């Protein structure tokens, strides 16, 4: 791991931790609205010269995240559900209104980007805003993502022998397995802390199974981002974060994990 990558990670973690621990729902919503804007911007920019995505709609959708907890709770999920077909119709209205100067390819790239980045990422602040224990549970997303990335990188780089996929030539089977183990280890350690110091009664078996599933999902998310970069002939989405690339490079796993973590972890809350 390069010094630049290590330093940027060490500097970034306290900032994210402070916002998640000290910030209220609105602060966290605004944070992830900004992260979504940066990610969707990098995604659109990666298609420069190859397509003309409907960028304004991606930015408007990202802004919506900042207001998710202002919407009355009983209406929030319904609005999220109807937003997908609404975005679909707006894009086709753009195609028709522009007399196909905005092409079908353009709206497909736009629709995929909004669904993949904005809608998926929206579940992070939703989980964080879950009453009483949401702020504790949201850390599972980060520990799974970070545990997978760190263990996969270290083991794959030093002991990886068997290539996993041509989409990302540096990934190895050994690294993928180590990533899953790392995610489970960090999640179980965190569960011990929650159970011991906050008197929670979270099942270690349940968390272990969830962590395995989320780690695999996170690695698929990482490969989705790699496939986009390979298609567009770029190494990183940007150079925003030294040693890590762009915001989308850093959050590709978190984006993929967020909706599934929300589903699995809210099951624990509601049991």
PyMOL commands that set and color helices and strands:
alter all, ss='L'
color gray80, all
select helices_A, chain A and resi 3-22+25-45+55-65+73-97+104-128+134-159+166-168+173-197+204-232+247-270
alter helices_A, ss='H'
color red, helices_A
deselect
rebuild
show_as cartoon
